[in-house]
Amino acid sequence: MATETVEAPPKSMFCEVDRAHLVDPDTGSYRNHIASSYPAYMNKHAIEEMEQEADTMVDSLGDGRVDPSAIEFYKRKVTKQRKRLDDIKQQTPKFTGSEMTHIKDSFIDLENQVRPALFTEKDMETGKGVDVAEEARRMSLEPTIPIDKWLAESCNVTVTEGKCTRSEAEKALIIANWHLTGGDKTYLIDNLRRKQGGSQAKPDSVSMSSIPAERYDMAFGGEAFSRLEAKLKALETRLEEKTKPKEYPEWKCEEEGCDFVGTTKNKGIHKALHVRKANIKAKELADK
């Protein structure tokens, strides 16, 4: 596991704005519950949208384009929006040198733990040996990935007997990578996939991808599929295409007076019916 020892308790990578102060129905007390999967400060797209929305409302107020009855509402909303933006910026955690070293060591160690649990790139592309149900189990059903206790607690990862699920491990890698790269990189676990079976290379530095910022939400999931889930979906589609019935071209009967339209699959049977009818007619004529 991580080589650097951090004596202080884990510093959470989540902010106060990420917490929901809910009332416990059993005790009536407040629960300081982390409500989001990822810290708000990581979602650059959402922050930019909030800033743009606040600026637009301020411009509308200044230009007199707001109905008098809605002015107070706009002012309250702008104040609330700006407070949240300030809170996100001020509450973004800062780590000491020893803490950053521990995060980096834990990050590298966690990558080494996750890599063997991934199907290779070749397997994912060809579908050979890939079981979709098994992949889903590896992702989220069983805690099989050893994880550093400090990193797990800091990233709000659920741990069972020192291990977490692969999805939880991916979450920790994404959050840790944000801090290790200064928020400039998006981390995708698919980068850990070996190209094919065989010996595994052990990384001696932090993995960094160069995925554009606009694909940030894809890494975080939410309503959309993650990149891995999208690959699994594509794999399922390919498997369905391999097993679905063959499609046949359209075929029209050329017999005079017959308007049958079907496919070439029906051609042989339909022609046999015409032959049978002709034989019956010939027999009837012969019996007269």
PEJO-V686041 format. One record per residue. N is the residue number from 1. RES is the residue in one letter. NEAR is the number of other ideal C-beta (glycine too) atoms within 8 Angstrom. Layout:
# PEJO-V686041
N & RES & NEAR
N & RES & NEAR
This chain:
# PEJO-V686041
1 & M & 6
2 & A & 10
3 & T & 4
4 & E & 8
5 & T & 4
6 & V & 9
7 & E & 3
8 & A & 6
9 & P & 3
10 & P & 10
11 & K & 9
12 & S & 8
13 & M & 11
14 & F & 9
15 & C & 13
16 & E & 6
17 & V & 9
18 & D & 10
19 & R & 11
20 & A & 6
21 & H & 7
22 & L & 7
23 & V & 7
24 & D & 9
25 & P & 4
26 & D & 4
27 & T & 4
28 & G & 6
29 & S & 6
30 & Y & 7
31 & R & 8
32 & N & 5
33 & H & 8
34 & I & 8
35 & A & 6
36 & S & 8
37 & S & 5
38 & Y & 10
39 & P & 11
40 & A & 12
41 & Y & 11
42 & M & 11
43 & N & 10
44 & K & 9
45 & H & 10
46 & A & 8
47 & I & 12
48 & E & 8
49 & E & 8
50 & M & 11
51 & E & 9
52 & Q & 8
53 & E & 9
54 & A & 12
55 & D & 8
56 & T & 8
57 & M & 12
58 & V & 9
59 & D & 8
60 & S & 10
61 & L & 13
62 & G & 6
63 & D & 6
64 & G & 5
65 & R & 5
66 & V & 9
67 & D & 5
68 & P & 5
69 & S & 4
70 & A & 8
71 & I & 10
72 & E & 6
73 & F & 7
74 & Y & 12
75 & K & 9
76 & R & 8
77 & K & 9
78 & V & 12
79 & T & 8
80 & K & 8
81 & Q & 12
82 & R & 9
83 & K & 8
84 & R & 10
85 & L & 12
86 & D & 8
87 & D & 11
88 & I & 13
89 & K & 8
90 & Q & 6
91 & Q & 10
92 & T & 9
93 & P & 8
94 & K & 3
95 & F & 8
96 & T & 5
97 & G & 5
98 & S & 8
99 & E & 11
100 & M & 11
101 & T & 9
102 & H & 15
103 & I & 14
104 & K & 10
105 & D & 11
106 & S & 15
107 & F & 14
108 & I & 12
109 & D & 11
110 & L & 16
111 & E & 12
112 & N & 9
113 & Q & 12
114 & V & 15
115 & R & 11
116 & P & 6
117 & A & 9
118 & L & 10
119 & F & 8
120 & T & 11
121 & E & 9
122 & K & 10
123 & D & 11
124 & M & 12
125 & E & 6
126 & T & 6
127 & G & 9
128 & K & 6
129 & G & 5
130 & V & 11
131 & D & 6
132 & V & 9
133 & A & 6
134 & E & 8
135 & E & 11
136 & A & 10
137 & R & 9
138 & R & 10
139 & M & 10
140 & S & 7
141 & L & 7
142 & E & 6
143 & P & 11
144 & T & 8
145 & I & 14
146 & P & 6
147 & I & 17
148 & D & 11
149 & K & 9
150 & W & 11
151 & L & 18
152 & A & 12
153 & E & 10
154 & S & 11
155 & C & 11
156 & N & 8
157 & V & 13
158 & T & 7
159 & V & 11
160 & T & 7
161 & E & 5
162 & G & 7
163 & K & 10
164 & C & 14
165 & T & 13
166 & R & 14
167 & S & 8
168 & E & 13
169 & A & 15
170 & E & 10
171 & K & 12
172 & A & 15
173 & L & 14
174 & I & 13
175 & I & 13
176 & A & 15
177 & N & 14
178 & W & 11
179 & H & 12
180 & L & 11
181 & T & 10
182 & G & 5
183 & G & 9
184 & D & 4
185 & K & 11
186 & T & 10
187 & Y & 13
188 & L & 9
189 & I & 11
190 & D & 8
191 & N & 8
192 & L & 9
193 & R & 11
194 & R & 11
195 & K & 6
196 & Q & 7
197 & G & 5
198 & G & 5
199 & S & 3
200 & Q & 7
201 & A & 5
202 & K & 5
203 & P & 9
204 & D & 4
205 & S & 5
206 & V & 10
207 & S & 10
208 & M & 8
209 & S & 9
210 & S & 5
211 & I & 9
212 & P & 6
213 & A & 7
214 & E & 5
215 & R & 9
216 & Y & 12
217 & D & 8
218 & M & 11
219 & A & 13
220 & F & 12
221 & G & 9
222 & G & 5
223 & E & 2
224 & A & 7
225 & F & 8
226 & S & 10
227 & R & 10
228 & L & 9
229 & E & 9
230 & A & 10
231 & K & 10
232 & L & 11
233 & K & 9
234 & A & 8
235 & L & 12
236 & E & 9
237 & T & 8
238 & R & 9
239 & L & 9
240 & E & 8
241 & E & 7
242 & K & 6
243 & T & 5
244 & K & 5
245 & P & 3
246 & K & 3
247 & E & 3
248 & Y & 7
249 & P & 5
250 & E & 7
251 & W & 11
252 & K & 6
253 & C & 12
254 & E & 4
255 & E & 6
256 & E & 3
257 & G & 3
258 & C & 8
259 & D & 4
260 & F & 8
261 & V & 7
262 & G & 10
263 & T & 9
264 & T & 8
265 & K & 6
266 & N & 10
267 & K & 10
268 & G & 6
269 & I & 7
270 & H & 11
271 & K & 9
272 & A & 8
273 & L & 8
274 & H & 11
275 & V & 8
276 & R & 8
277 & K & 8
278 & A & 8
279 & N & 8
280 & I & 8
281 & K & 8
282 & A & 8
283 & K & 8
284 & E & 8
285 & L & 7
286 & A & 6
287 & D & 5
288 & K & 4
